[in-house]
Amino acid sequence: MKRRPRLAVRLMQAQALVVGIGTLTLVVSAILVAPILFHGHLIQAGVADVTVQLHVEEAFASAFAISVGLAAVTSLLAAGAISWLMVRRVSRPVEELAESAEIVATGRYNVDVPDATFSSELHQLSVSFSKMAQRLGATEATRSRLLADLAHELRTPLATLEAYVDGMEDDVLPHDEVSWRTMRDQINRLRRLATDVREVAAAEEHALGLRLERIDARDIARAAVAAAAPRFSGKGVELVARLGEHPCSVMGDAMRLQQVLANLLDNALRHTPVGGQVIVAVERAGSSVRLTVKDTGEGIPADQVGSVFERFHRVDPSRISTDGGGSGLGLTIARALVSDHSGSITAASPGAGLGTTMTIELPATEAGKRRDPSFT
C-alpha cells in the first residue's frame, strides 16, 4: 500500500500555506499601496521639491522594507513554533489512539489507551475507545468461558446417548420404553442447553432489547405463579403467593421479568422434595420493590451460596443426569436480566437441607411515572 503522509505533516503543511499566503498578501499590499499613499501625503504637506520627495520616499521605502521584513520573519517564526506545538498536541493523541486500535485489531484488548486532554472531543474519543476495548475484552472472555463450559456440559448427554445407542445395537440394553425415554430426555436436555446458551450470551452482553414500561410487580408474580402451578401440583409441592394489597410499581419488561421468576420457580421446584413448600412474595421495601422465592428444599452449603449464579453451577453435581435436567444456566440468565433492570438478585440459605431464599430488588417507580422512551 502507498504510504500516506502523517497527520502532523499534513497539519503543518496547511498551517505553512495559510501563513505563507498571509505574508505574501501583506508584502504585496505594502509594496503597491504604501508608496502611493506616502507620496500623496507629501504633496498634501506641501513638499514640492522633487529631490526632497525622492530622498524622503527612498528613506521611507528602506525603513518600511526593513520593518516589514523583520515583522514577517518574526511572525513566521512565532507562527511556525505555535503551529508545531498545536499540531503535536492534536496529532500525538490521534497517533496513540491509532496504535491502540492496531493492538486491539490483533486481539489484545488490555491496551492502555492514553487520555487525550487537549480538547473535549479528543478526551471523549479516548474514553469511548477505552470503554470499547474493555467491552470487547469482556465479550471475548465471556465467549471463551462459555465455549469451554459448553464443551464440558455437552459431554454428559452425548456420552449417555452414545452408551444407549451402543448398548441397544449390541442388545446389551433392551429396546423398551425406559431406554427410549432416557434417550429422549437427553435430546431434550441438549435442545434446552442450546436455547439457554444463546439466551445467556445475549443477556450477559446486554443485547436482549428490553422494552421497559411501568408495571406492577404483583402482576408479574401472579402470572408466573399461575404458569408454574400445574408443575408444582404434579410433583406434590405447595406453591403459595403472598402479593400484598398495595401496588408495587417498577420500570420493567414484563415478559423478561416473568422469565426471571419462571427460572427461579423451576430451580425451587427441582430442589424441593414432595410435600415441600415454595412461597412467592412481593413487597415494597423503601425505594425498592422486593420479590422473594423461598423454598423448603435442599438448601445451599455456605461455601456455595456466592456461586449459584455462575454458569453451569450445580450444588450437587451428581444430579446432572437424574433431576430431569436444567441446563445450569437458568440462574445466570436471571441475574443478567435483573441487572439489565438496574436491580440485584441474591441467594441465601441457612445451610444444606434448610431451604433457599432468592431475593430480587428492583427500583420502585411512582405510580404516575410514564414509560421511559429511551429504552427499547
BALOBA-1460 file (C-alpha; in Angstrom, 3 decimals):
// residues 376
<rec num="1" residu="m" x="0.000" y="0.000" z="0.000"/>
<rec num="2" residu="k" x="1.120" y="3.532" z="-0.729"/>
<rec num="3" residu="r" x="2.432" y="5.205" z="2.404"/>
<rec num="4" residu="r" x="0.363" y="8.248" z="3.269"/>
<rec num="5" residu="p" x="1.784" y="11.394" z="4.942"/>
<rec num="6" residu="r" x="1.410" y="11.629" z="8.710"/>
<rec num="7" residu="l" x="-1.253" y="13.808" z="10.279"/>
<rec num="8" residu="a" x="1.351" y="16.159" z="11.777"/>
<rec num="9" residu="v" x="2.916" y="16.729" z="8.338"/>
<rec num="10" residu="r" x="-0.465" y="17.433" z="6.785"/>
<rec num="11" residu="l" x="-1.392" y="19.910" z="9.511"/>
<rec num="12" residu="m" x="1.973" y="21.692" z="9.307"/>
<rec num="13" residu="q" x="1.658" y="21.960" z="5.529"/>
<rec num="14" residu="a" x="-1.776" y="23.514" z="5.936"/>
<rec num="15" residu="q" x="-0.502" y="25.944" z="8.578"/>
<rec num="16" residu="a" x="2.515" y="26.895" z="6.429"/>
<rec num="17" residu="l" x="0.265" y="27.518" z="3.437"/>
<rec num="18" residu="v" x="-2.008" y="29.807" z="5.468"/>
<rec num="19" residu="v" x="0.922" y="31.752" z="6.955"/>
<rec num="20" residu="g" x="2.649" y="31.996" z="3.560"/>
<rec num="21" residu="i" x="-0.445" y="33.353" z="1.835"/>
<rec num="22" residu="g" x="-0.933" y="35.876" z="4.634"/>
<rec num="23" residu="t" x="2.691" y="37.046" z="4.433"/>
<rec num="24" residu="l" x="2.596" y="37.317" z="0.639"/>
<rec num="25" residu="t" x="-0.619" y="39.311" z="0.787"/>
<rec num="26" residu="l" x="0.908" y="41.673" z="3.352"/>
<rec num="27" residu="v" x="4.091" y="42.260" z="1.333"/>
<rec num="28" residu="v" x="2.311" y="42.776" z="-1.988"/>
<rec num="29" residu="s" x="-0.212" y="45.134" z="-0.422"/>
<rec num="30" residu="a" x="2.546" y="47.126" z="1.266"/>
<rec num="31" residu="i" x="4.586" y="47.452" z="-1.940"/>
<rec num="32" residu="l" x="1.624" y="48.519" z="-4.064"/>
<rec num="33" residu="v" x="-0.301" y="50.659" z="-1.594"/>
<rec num="34" residu="a" x="2.131" y="52.203" z="0.926"/>
<rec num="35" residu="p" x="4.342" y="54.228" z="-1.550"/>
<rec num="36" residu="i" x="1.332" y="55.736" z="-3.299"/>
<rec num="37" residu="l" x="-0.275" y="56.814" z="-0.029"/>
<rec num="38" residu="f" x="3.020" y="58.225" z="1.288"/>
<rec num="39" residu="h" x="3.617" y="60.213" z="-1.927"/>
<rec num="40" residu="g" x="0.128" y="61.686" z="-1.662"/>
<rec num="41" residu="h" x="0.760" y="62.774" z="1.927"/>
<rec num="42" residu="l" x="3.999" y="64.503" z="0.899"/>
<rec num="43" residu="i" x="2.193" y="66.547" z="-1.722"/>
<rec num="44" residu="q" x="-0.565" y="67.442" z="0.763"/>
<rec num="45" residu="a" x="2.130" y="68.555" z="3.210"/>
<rec num="46" residu="g" x="3.494" y="70.989" z="0.627"/>
<rec num="47" residu="v" x="6.763" y="69.236" z="-0.167"/>
<rec num="48" residu="a" x="7.177" y="70.351" z="-3.794"/>
<rec num="49" residu="d" x="10.918" y="69.817" z="-4.251"/>
<rec num="50" residu="v" x="11.343" y="66.664" z="-6.354"/>
<rec num="51" residu="t" x="14.780" y="65.926" z="-4.877"/>
<rec num="52" residu="v" x="13.387" y="66.108" z="-1.363"/>
<rec num="53" residu="q" x="10.444" y="63.927" z="-2.359"/>
<rec num="54" residu="l" x="12.742" y="61.258" z="-3.815"/>
<rec num="55" residu="h" x="15.019" y="61.302" z="-0.774"/>
<rec num="56" residu="v" x="12.143" y="61.061" z="1.682"/>
<rec num="57" residu="e" x="10.394" y="58.319" z="-0.323"/>
<rec num="58" residu="e" x="13.624" y="56.320" z="-0.524"/>
<rec num="59" residu="a" x="14.089" y="56.650" z="3.237"/>
<rec num="60" residu="f" x="10.513" y="55.595" z="3.801"/>
<rec num="61" residu="a" x="10.822" y="52.630" z="1.419"/>
<rec num="62" residu="s" x="14.036" y="51.470" z="3.104"/>
<rec num="63" residu="a" x="12.649" y="51.799" z="6.647"/>
<rec num="64" residu="f" x="9.344" y="50.249" z="5.611"/>
<rec num="65" residu="a" x="11.044" y="47.286" z="3.920"/>
<rec num="66" residu="i" x="13.256" y="46.623" z="6.946"/>
<rec num="67" residu="s" x="10.266" y="46.869" z="9.330"/>
<rec num="68" residu="v" x="8.051" y="44.633" z="7.192"/>
<rec num="69" residu="g" x="10.877" y="42.127" z="6.730"/>
<rec num="70" residu="l" x="11.588" y="41.921" z="10.461"/>
<rec num="71" residu="a" x="7.876" y="41.672" z="11.236"/>
<rec num="72" residu="a" x="7.390" y="38.983" z="8.599"/>
<rec num="73" residu="v" x="10.331" y="36.910" z="9.818"/>
<rec num="74" residu="t" x="9.271" y="37.263" z="13.466"/>
<rec num="75" residu="s" x="5.670" y="36.389" z="12.602"/>
<rec num="76" residu="l" x="6.726" y="33.381" z="10.553"/>
<rec num="77" residu="l" x="8.932" y="32.062" z="13.354"/>
<rec num="78" residu="a" x="6.268" y="32.628" z="16.007"/>
<rec num="79" residu="a" x="3.518" y="31.171" z="13.817"/>
<rec num="80" residu="g" x="5.693" y="28.148" z="12.971"/>
<rec num="81" residu="a" x="6.536" y="27.452" z="16.615"/>
<rec num="82" residu="i" x="2.942" y="27.820" z="17.816"/>
<rec num="83" residu="s" x="1.644" y="25.785" z="14.877"/>
<rec num="84" residu="w" x="4.095" y="22.989" z="15.625"/>
<rec num="85" residu="l" x="3.076" y="22.888" z="19.286"/>
<rec num="86" residu="m" x="-0.605" y="22.842" z="18.360"/>
<rec num="87" residu="v" x="-0.055" y="20.183" z="15.717"/>
<rec num="88" residu="r" x="1.814" y="17.964" z="18.171"/>
<rec num="89" residu="r" x="-0.920" y="18.379" z="20.784"/>
<rec num="90" residu="v" x="-3.525" y="17.327" z="18.230"/>
<rec num="91" residu="s" x="-1.661" y="14.642" z="16.281"/>
<rec num="92" residu="r" x="0.031" y="12.833" z="19.173"/>
<rec num="93" residu="p" x="-3.158" y="11.530" z="20.841"/>
<rec num="94" residu="v" x="-4.582" y="10.610" z="17.436"/>
<rec num="95" residu="e" x="-1.421" y="8.635" z="16.626"/>
<rec num="96" residu="e" x="-1.521" y="6.936" z="20.035"/>
<rec num="97" residu="l" x="-5.173" y="6.018" z="19.523"/>
<rec num="98" residu="a" x="-4.294" y="4.620" z="16.098"/>
<rec num="99" residu="e" x="-1.573" y="2.469" z="17.683"/>
<rec num="100" residu="s" x="-4.047" y="1.286" z="20.344"/>
<rec num="101" residu="a" x="-6.576" y="0.432" z="17.637"/>
<rec num="102" residu="e" x="-3.920" y="-1.615" z="15.848"/>
<rec num="103" residu="i" x="-3.244" y="-3.540" z="19.059"/>
<rec num="104" residu="v" x="-6.967" y="-4.187" z="19.575"/>
<rec num="105" residu="a" x="-7.232" y="-5.368" z="15.951"/>
<rec num="106" residu="t" x="-4.715" y="-8.117" z="16.741"/>
<rec num="107" residu="g" x="-6.964" y="-9.448" z="19.515"/>
<rec num="108" residu="r" x="-5.238" y="-7.899" z="22.541"/>
<rec num="109" residu="y" x="-7.875" y="-5.925" z="24.426"/>
<rec num="110" residu="n" x="-5.958" y="-4.978" z="27.592"/>
<rec num="111" residu="v" x="-4.487" y="-1.979" z="25.801"/>
<rec num="112" residu="d" x="-3.504" y="1.171" z="27.694"/>
<rec num="113" residu="v" x="-5.456" y="3.924" z="25.928"/>
<rec num="114" residu="p" x="-3.932" y="7.402" z="26.503"/>
<rec num="115" residu="d" x="-6.199" y="10.062" z="27.955"/>
<rec num="116" residu="a" x="-6.200" y="12.943" z="25.463"/>
<rec num="117" residu="t" x="-6.864" y="16.126" z="27.445"/>
<rec num="118" residu="f" x="-6.181" y="18.678" z="24.701"/>
<rec num="119" residu="s" x="-9.861" y="19.078" z="23.837"/>
<rec num="120" residu="s" x="-13.209" y="17.700" z="24.967"/>
<rec num="121" residu="e" x="-13.649" y="15.908" z="21.631"/>
<rec num="122" residu="l" x="-10.319" y="14.092" z="21.849"/>
<rec num="123" residu="h" x="-10.928" y="13.282" z="25.511"/>
<rec num="124" residu="q" x="-14.338" y="11.809" z="24.678"/>
<rec num="125" residu="l" x="-12.772" y="9.821" z="21.842"/>
<rec num="126" residu="s" x="-10.140" y="8.287" z="24.117"/>
<rec num="127" residu="v" x="-12.693" y="7.492" z="26.843"/>
<rec num="128" residu="s" x="-15.068" y="5.881" z="24.334"/>
<rec num="129" residu="f" x="-12.232" y="3.878" z="22.781"/>
<rec num="130" residu="s" x="-11.139" y="2.662" z="26.212"/>
<rec num="131" residu="k" x="-14.686" y="1.551" z="27.031"/>
<rec num="132" residu="m" x="-14.934" y="-0.201" z="23.674"/>
<rec num="133" residu="a" x="-11.680" y="-2.087" z="24.273"/>
<rec num="134" residu="q" x="-12.842" y="-3.149" z="27.734"/>
<rec num="135" residu="r" x="-16.203" y="-4.259" z="26.359"/>
<rec num="136" residu="l" x="-14.529" y="-6.265" z="23.583"/>
<rec num="137" residu="g" x="-12.196" y="-7.852" z="26.121"/>
<rec num="138" residu="a" x="-15.090" y="-8.786" z="28.394"/>
<rec num="139" residu="t" x="-17.070" y="-10.184" z="25.454"/>
<rec num="140" residu="e" x="-14.113" y="-12.261" z="24.300"/>
<rec num="141" residu="a" x="-13.521" y="-13.580" z="27.820"/>
<rec num="142" residu="t" x="-17.217" y="-14.431" z="28.144"/>
<rec num="143" residu="r" x="-17.172" y="-16.193" z="24.797"/>
<rec num="144" residu="s" x="-14.102" y="-18.246" z="25.717"/>
<rec num="145" residu="r" x="-15.506" y="-19.264" z="29.102"/>
<rec num="146" residu="l" x="-18.889" y="-20.050" z="27.575"/>
<rec num="147" residu="l" x="-17.362" y="-22.283" z="24.913"/>
<rec num="148" residu="a" x="-15.248" y="-24.102" z="27.489"/>
<rec num="149" residu="d" x="-18.232" y="-24.572" z="29.823"/>
<rec num="150" residu="l" x="-20.454" y="-25.647" z="26.943"/>
<rec num="151" residu="a" x="-17.948" y="-28.248" z="25.761"/>
<rec num="152" residu="h" x="-17.860" y="-29.634" z="29.292"/>
<rec num="153" residu="e" x="-21.651" y="-29.719" z="29.637"/>
<rec num="154" residu="l" x="-22.181" y="-31.423" z="26.289"/>
<rec num="155" residu="r" x="-20.102" y="-34.423" z="27.297"/>
<rec num="156" residu="t" x="-22.651" y="-35.916" z="29.702"/>
<rec num="157" residu="p" x="-25.747" y="-36.076" z="27.447"/>
<rec num="158" residu="l" x="-23.645" y="-37.088" z="24.437"/>
<rec num="159" residu="a" x="-21.934" y="-39.830" z="26.432"/>
<rec num="160" residu="t" x="-25.300" y="-41.064" z="27.684"/>
<rec num="161" residu="l" x="-26.746" y="-41.135" z="24.169"/>
<rec num="162" residu="e" x="-23.672" y="-42.918" z="22.835"/>
<rec num="163" residu="a" x="-23.818" y="-45.518" z="25.598"/>
<rec num="164" residu="y" x="-27.507" y="-46.219" z="24.972"/>
<rec num="165" residu="v" x="-27.068" y="-46.427" z="21.190"/>
<rec num="166" residu="d" x="-24.117" y="-48.802" z="21.541"/>
<rec num="167" residu="g" x="-25.928" y="-50.855" z="24.178"/>
<rec num="168" residu="m" x="-29.070" y="-51.190" z="22.079"/>
<rec num="169" residu="e" x="-27.057" y="-52.076" z="18.956"/>
<rec num="170" residu="d" x="-25.251" y="-54.819" z="20.893"/>
<rec num="171" residu="d" x="-28.522" y="-55.936" z="22.565"/>
<rec num="172" residu="v" x="-26.990" y="-55.200" z="25.948"/>
<rec num="173" residu="l" x="-29.795" y="-52.738" z="26.708"/>
<rec num="174" residu="p" x="-33.439" y="-53.563" z="25.994"/>
<rec num="175" residu="h" x="-35.372" y="-51.717" z="23.279"/>
<rec num="176" residu="d" x="-38.072" y="-50.703" z="25.750"/>
<rec num="177" residu="e" x="-39.823" y="-47.518" z="26.812"/>
<rec num="178" residu="v" x="-37.282" y="-46.799" z="29.555"/>
<rec num="179" residu="s" x="-34.368" y="-46.730" z="27.098"/>
<rec num="180" residu="w" x="-36.222" y="-44.580" z="24.594"/>
<rec num="181" residu="r" x="-37.370" y="-42.182" z="27.323"/>
<rec num="182" residu="t" x="-33.836" y="-41.820" z="28.629"/>
<rec num="183" residu="m" x="-32.524" y="-41.010" z="25.179"/>
<rec num="184" residu="r" x="-35.374" y="-38.599" z="24.550"/>
<rec num="185" residu="d" x="-34.636" y="-36.852" z="27.857"/>
<rec num="186" residu="q" x="-31.013" y="-36.366" z="26.839"/>
<rec num="187" residu="i" x="-32.060" y="-34.947" z="23.456"/>
<rec num="188" residu="n" x="-34.424" y="-32.528" z="25.212"/>
<rec num="189" residu="r" x="-31.610" y="-31.546" z="27.512"/>
<rec num="190" residu="l" x="-29.356" y="-30.798" z="24.547"/>
<rec num="191" residu="r" x="-32.126" y="-28.735" z="22.949"/>
<rec num="192" residu="r" x="-32.689" y="-26.741" z="26.128"/>
<rec num="193" residu="l" x="-28.950" y="-26.277" z="26.560"/>
<rec num="194" residu="a" x="-28.659" y="-24.840" z="23.040"/>
<rec num="195" residu="t" x="-31.546" y="-22.435" z="23.681"/>
<rec num="196" residu="d" x="-30.221" y="-21.307" z="27.054"/>
<rec num="197" residu="v" x="-26.669" y="-20.806" z="25.761"/>
<rec num="198" residu="r" x="-27.979" y="-18.411" z="23.125"/>
<rec num="199" residu="e" x="-30.097" y="-16.660" z="25.760"/>
<rec num="200" residu="v" x="-27.334" y="-16.281" z="28.340"/>
<rec num="201" residu="a" x="-24.893" y="-14.963" z="25.713"/>
<rec num="202" residu="a" x="-27.364" y="-12.246" z="24.696"/>
<rec num="203" residu="a" x="-28.241" y="-11.475" z="28.324"/>
<rec num="204" residu="e" x="-24.640" y="-11.128" z="29.514"/>
<rec num="205" residu="e" x="-23.855" y="-8.835" z="26.575"/>
<rec num="206" residu="h" x="-26.983" y="-6.748" z="27.339"/>
<rec num="207" residu="a" x="-28.324" y="-7.390" z="23.848"/>
<rec num="208" residu="l" x="-31.866" y="-8.528" z="24.669"/>
<rec num="209" residu="g" x="-33.532" y="-5.224" z="23.743"/>
<rec num="210" residu="l" x="-35.707" y="-4.716" z="26.816"/>
<rec num="211" residu="r" x="-38.975" y="-2.816" z="26.435"/>
<rec num="212" residu="l" x="-39.386" y="-1.039" z="29.770"/>
<rec num="213" residu="e" x="-42.724" y="0.270" z="30.977"/>
<rec num="214" residu="r" x="-44.367" y="0.881" z="34.321"/>
<rec num="215" residu="i" x="-45.786" y="-2.403" z="35.602"/>
<rec num="216" residu="d" x="-46.984" y="-3.801" z="38.902"/>
<rec num="217" residu="a" x="-44.577" y="-6.459" z="40.171"/>
<rec num="218" residu="r" x="-47.532" y="-8.260" z="41.758"/>
<rec num="219" residu="d" x="-48.963" y="-8.879" z="38.274"/>
<rec num="220" residu="i" x="-45.642" y="-10.380" z="37.179"/>
<rec num="221" residu="a" x="-45.571" y="-12.694" z="40.211"/>
<rec num="222" residu="r" x="-49.223" y="-13.627" z="39.745"/>
<rec num="223" residu="a" x="-48.654" y="-14.634" z="36.111"/>
<rec num="224" residu="a" x="-45.511" y="-16.621" z="36.940"/>
<rec num="225" residu="v" x="-47.243" y="-18.496" z="39.753"/>
<rec num="226" residu="a" x="-50.231" y="-19.331" z="37.538"/>
<rec num="227" residu="a" x="-47.942" y="-20.700" z="34.825"/>
<rec num="228" residu="a" x="-45.934" y="-22.845" z="37.262"/>
<rec num="229" residu="a" x="-48.869" y="-24.123" z="39.355"/>
<rec num="230" residu="p" x="-49.570" y="-27.305" z="37.293"/>
<rec num="231" residu="r" x="-45.945" y="-28.475" z="37.577"/>
<rec num="232" residu="f" x="-45.907" y="-27.895" z="41.333"/>
<rec num="233" residu="s" x="-49.211" y="-29.709" z="41.750"/>
<rec num="234" residu="g" x="-47.954" y="-32.639" z="39.670"/>
<rec num="235" residu="k" x="-44.907" y="-33.065" z="41.904"/>
<rec num="236" residu="g" x="-46.807" y="-32.538" z="45.138"/>
<rec num="237" residu="v" x="-45.121" y="-29.282" z="46.161"/>
<rec num="238" residu="e" x="-47.277" y="-26.478" z="47.568"/>
<rec num="239" residu="l" x="-46.951" y="-23.135" z="45.765"/>
<rec num="240" residu="v" x="-48.057" y="-20.077" z="47.736"/>
<rec num="241" residu="a" x="-48.320" y="-16.467" z="46.523"/>
<rec num="242" residu="r" x="-48.206" y="-13.581" z="49.015"/>
<rec num="243" residu="l" x="-48.655" y="-10.476" z="46.908"/>
<rec num="244" residu="g" x="-49.928" y="-7.894" z="49.380"/>
<rec num="245" residu="e" x="-52.603" y="-5.271" z="48.881"/>
<rec num="246" residu="h" x="-50.615" y="-2.220" z="47.746"/>
<rec num="247" residu="p" x="-49.220" y="-1.621" z="44.217"/>
<rec num="248" residu="c" x="-45.520" y="-2.295" z="43.726"/>
<rec num="249" residu="s" x="-44.680" y="-0.409" z="40.536"/>
<rec num="250" residu="v" x="-41.381" y="-0.880" z="38.711"/>
<rec num="251" residu="m" x="-39.995" y="0.020" z="35.286"/>
<rec num="252" residu="g" x="-39.552" y="-3.334" z="33.600"/>
<rec num="253" residu="d" x="-40.055" y="-5.658" z="30.697"/>
<rec num="254" residu="a" x="-42.985" y="-7.833" z="31.770"/>
<rec num="255" residu="m" x="-42.011" y="-10.825" z="29.632"/>
<rec num="256" residu="r" x="-38.388" y="-10.839" z="30.822"/>
<rec num="257" residu="l" x="-39.319" y="-10.439" z="34.495"/>
<rec num="258" residu="q" x="-41.742" y="-13.358" z="34.160"/>
<rec num="259" residu="q" x="-38.847" y="-15.315" z="32.663"/>
<rec num="260" residu="v" x="-36.741" y="-14.477" z="35.733"/>
<rec num="261" residu="l" x="-39.421" y="-15.711" z="38.124"/>
<rec num="262" residu="a" x="-40.049" y="-18.787" z="35.967"/>
<rec num="263" residu="n" x="-36.349" y="-19.697" z="36.213"/>
<rec num="264" residu="l" x="-36.383" y="-19.207" z="39.985"/>
<rec num="265" residu="l" x="-39.545" y="-21.287" z="40.363"/>
<rec num="266" residu="d" x="-38.111" y="-24.061" z="38.165"/>
<rec num="267" residu="n" x="-34.990" y="-24.081" z="40.306"/>
<rec num="268" residu="a" x="-37.029" y="-24.175" z="43.518"/>
<rec num="269" residu="l" x="-39.243" y="-26.997" z="42.224"/>
<rec num="270" residu="r" x="-36.229" y="-29.038" z="41.138"/>
<rec num="271" residu="h" x="-34.674" y="-28.863" z="44.607"/>
<rec num="272" residu="t" x="-37.799" y="-29.120" z="46.792"/>
<rec num="273" residu="p" x="-38.980" y="-32.634" z="47.711"/>
<rec num="274" residu="v" x="-42.553" y="-33.901" z="47.646"/>
<rec num="275" residu="g" x="-44.577" y="-32.302" z="50.425"/>
<rec num="276" residu="g" x="-42.411" y="-29.204" z="50.482"/>
<rec num="277" residu="q" x="-43.493" y="-25.605" z="50.007"/>
<rec num="278" residu="v" x="-42.431" y="-22.659" z="47.840"/>
<rec num="279" residu="i" x="-43.555" y="-19.125" z="48.701"/>
<rec num="280" residu="v" x="-43.526" y="-16.232" z="46.234"/>
<rec num="281" residu="a" x="-43.810" y="-12.814" z="47.902"/>
<rec num="282" residu="v" x="-43.842" y="-9.209" z="46.640"/>
<rec num="283" residu="e" x="-43.488" y="-6.179" z="48.902"/>
<rec num="284" residu="r" x="-42.355" y="-2.559" z="48.910"/>
<rec num="285" residu="a" x="-39.054" y="-2.060" z="50.730"/>
<rec num="286" residu="g" x="-38.169" y="1.632" z="50.937"/>
<rec num="287" residu="s" x="-37.212" y="2.847" z="47.466"/>
<rec num="288" residu="s" x="-37.207" y="-0.712" z="46.103"/>
<rec num="289" residu="v" x="-39.640" y="-3.463" z="45.278"/>
<rec num="290" residu="r" x="-38.616" y="-6.825" z="46.699"/>
<rec num="291" residu="l" x="-39.608" y="-10.156" z="45.151"/>
<rec num="292" residu="t" x="-38.685" y="-13.352" z="47.003"/>
<rec num="293" residu="v" x="-38.924" y="-17.040" z="46.138"/>
<rec num="294" residu="k" x="-38.473" y="-19.111" z="49.284"/>
<rec num="295" residu="d" x="-38.452" y="-22.910" z="49.328"/>
<rec num="296" residu="t" x="-38.129" y="-25.646" z="51.921"/>
<rec num="297" residu="g" x="-35.831" y="-27.716" z="49.753"/>
<rec num="298" residu="e" x="-32.275" y="-28.932" z="49.795"/>
<rec num="299" residu="g" x="-30.668" y="-25.600" z="50.631"/>
<rec num="300" residu="i" x="-27.181" y="-24.467" z="49.663"/>
<rec num="301" residu="p" x="-23.924" y="-25.134" z="51.532"/>
<rec num="302" residu="a" x="-22.415" y="-21.940" z="52.914"/>
<rec num="303" residu="d" x="-19.350" y="-22.165" z="50.666"/>
<rec num="304" residu="q" x="-21.505" y="-22.293" z="47.518"/>
<rec num="305" residu="v" x="-24.048" y="-19.525" z="48.126"/>
<rec num="306" residu="g" x="-22.000" y="-16.993" z="46.165"/>
<rec num="307" residu="s" x="-21.556" y="-19.354" z="43.191"/>
<rec num="308" residu="v" x="-25.121" y="-20.396" z="42.378"/>
<rec num="309" residu="f" x="-25.492" y="-17.698" z="39.691"/>
<rec num="310" residu="e" x="-22.416" y="-18.824" z="37.775"/>
<rec num="311" residu="r" x="-22.875" y="-20.673" z="34.509"/>
<rec num="312" residu="f" x="-23.457" y="-24.444" z="34.852"/>
<rec num="313" residu="h" x="-23.042" y="-24.352" z="38.611"/>
<rec num="314" residu="r" x="-24.825" y="-27.153" z="40.472"/>
<rec num="315" residu="v" x="-24.905" y="-27.606" z="44.226"/>
<rec num="316" residu="d" x="-24.941" y="-31.388" z="43.749"/>
<rec num="317" residu="p" x="-23.134" y="-32.406" z="40.528"/>
<rec num="318" residu="s" x="-24.434" y="-35.972" z="40.894"/>
<rec num="319" residu="r" x="-27.916" y="-34.703" z="39.975"/>
<rec num="320" residu="i" x="-26.888" y="-33.707" z="36.450"/>
<rec num="321" residu="s" x="-28.493" y="-36.697" z="34.815"/>
<rec num="322" residu="t" x="-31.101" y="-37.596" z="37.413"/>
<rec num="323" residu="d" x="-33.023" y="-34.421" z="38.257"/>
<rec num="324" residu="g" x="-34.798" y="-34.010" z="34.959"/>
<rec num="325" residu="g" x="-32.475" y="-31.566" z="33.848"/>
<rec num="326" residu="g" x="-31.984" y="-27.875" z="33.945"/>
<rec num="327" residu="s" x="-29.282" y="-26.568" z="31.685"/>
<rec num="328" residu="g" x="-27.391" y="-24.966" z="34.573"/>
<rec num="329" residu="l" x="-27.955" y="-21.539" z="33.012"/>
<rec num="330" residu="g" x="-31.322" y="-20.501" z="34.454"/>
<rec num="331" residu="l" x="-29.936" y="-18.540" z="37.402"/>
<rec num="332" residu="t" x="-27.222" y="-16.976" z="35.221"/>
<rec num="333" residu="i" x="-29.892" y="-15.708" z="32.825"/>
<rec num="334" residu="a" x="-31.977" y="-14.461" z="35.752"/>
<rec num="335" residu="r" x="-29.049" y="-12.479" z="37.169"/>
<rec num="336" residu="a" x="-28.269" y="-10.865" z="33.803"/>
<rec num="337" residu="l" x="-31.914" y="-9.887" z="33.247"/>
<rec num="338" residu="v" x="-32.268" y="-8.402" z="36.732"/>
<rec num="339" residu="s" x="-29.033" y="-6.456" z="36.217"/>
<rec num="340" residu="d" x="-30.446" y="-5.018" z="32.970"/>
<rec num="341" residu="h" x="-33.376" y="-3.750" z="35.063"/>
<rec num="342" residu="s" x="-30.906" y="-1.899" z="37.350"/>
<rec num="343" residu="g" x="-31.701" y="-4.389" z="40.096"/>
<rec num="344" residu="s" x="-29.939" y="-7.102" z="42.063"/>
<rec num="345" residu="i" x="-30.574" y="-10.749" z="42.855"/>
<rec num="346" residu="t" x="-29.114" y="-12.658" z="45.802"/>
<rec num="347" residu="a" x="-29.338" y="-16.144" z="47.263"/>
<rec num="348" residu="a" x="-29.462" y="-17.027" z="50.939"/>
<rec num="349" residu="s" x="-29.641" y="-20.358" z="52.741"/>
<rec num="350" residu="p" x="-29.154" y="-21.418" z="56.363"/>
<rec num="351" residu="g" x="-27.373" y="-24.499" z="55.044"/>
<rec num="352" residu="a" x="-27.831" y="-27.830" z="53.303"/>
<rec num="353" residu="g" x="-31.313" y="-29.233" z="53.819"/>
<rec num="354" residu="l" x="-32.716" y="-25.985" z="55.243"/>
<rec num="355" residu="g" x="-34.195" y="-24.353" z="52.152"/>
<rec num="356" residu="t" x="-33.193" y="-21.408" z="49.993"/>
<rec num="357" residu="t" x="-34.431" y="-17.831" z="49.545"/>
<rec num="358" residu="m" x="-33.875" y="-15.983" z="46.273"/>
<rec num="359" residu="t" x="-34.366" y="-12.208" z="46.607"/>
<rec num="360" residu="i" x="-34.790" y="-9.726" z="43.759"/>
<rec num="361" residu="e" x="-34.531" y="-5.985" z="44.414"/>
<rec num="362" residu="l" x="-35.828" y="-3.609" z="41.720"/>
<rec num="363" residu="p" x="-36.021" y="0.202" z="41.835"/>
<rec num="364" residu="a" x="-39.550" y="1.271" z="42.728"/>
<rec num="365" residu="t" x="-41.373" y="3.659" z="40.400"/>
<rec num="366" residu="e" x="-44.029" y="6.153" z="41.395"/>
<rec num="367" residu="a" x="-47.457" y="5.373" z="40.024"/>
<rec num="368" residu="g" x="-47.575" y="8.485" z="37.846"/>
<rec num="369" residu="k" x="-44.257" y="7.928" z="36.078"/>
<rec num="370" residu="r" x="-44.549" y="7.282" z="32.370"/>
<rec num="371" residu="r" x="-42.637" y="4.812" z="30.250"/>
<rec num="372" residu="d" x="-39.063" y="5.853" z="29.527"/>
<rec num="373" residu="p" x="-38.827" y="6.159" z="25.719"/>
<rec num="374" residu="s" x="-35.049" y="5.824" z="25.755"/>
<rec num="375" residu="f" x="-35.329" y="2.093" z="26.413"/>
<rec num="376" residu="t" x="-36.349" y="-0.140" z="23.518"/>
